[in-house]
């Protein structure tokens, strides 16, 4: 491997690139005095959609009573059965959602 004593180190090259970017930014600010400290903000139309979906989520019932009643009736009638795989999948899903790693 041959080392060129005239080459710059990668750190110096990166430092030069950062300094060049800073200098070009300050030159732009000097050219346009209104550009210094100015922030360009653009709002999207999706914020209204997000607000509408948020309101729907707030208004949604916390418990799906129709499903709970159907399951309760199946249990009372002795018609509700689950496999070991279903129980294990539900337990894993619950642990994954809560962040438990035990």
Secondary structure, DSSP 8 states (H G I E B T S, - for coil): ----TTS--HHHHHHHHHHHHHHHHHHHHHH-TTTTT-------THHHHHHHHHHHHHHS-SS-HHHHHHHHHHHHHT-----HHHHHHHHHHHHHHHT---
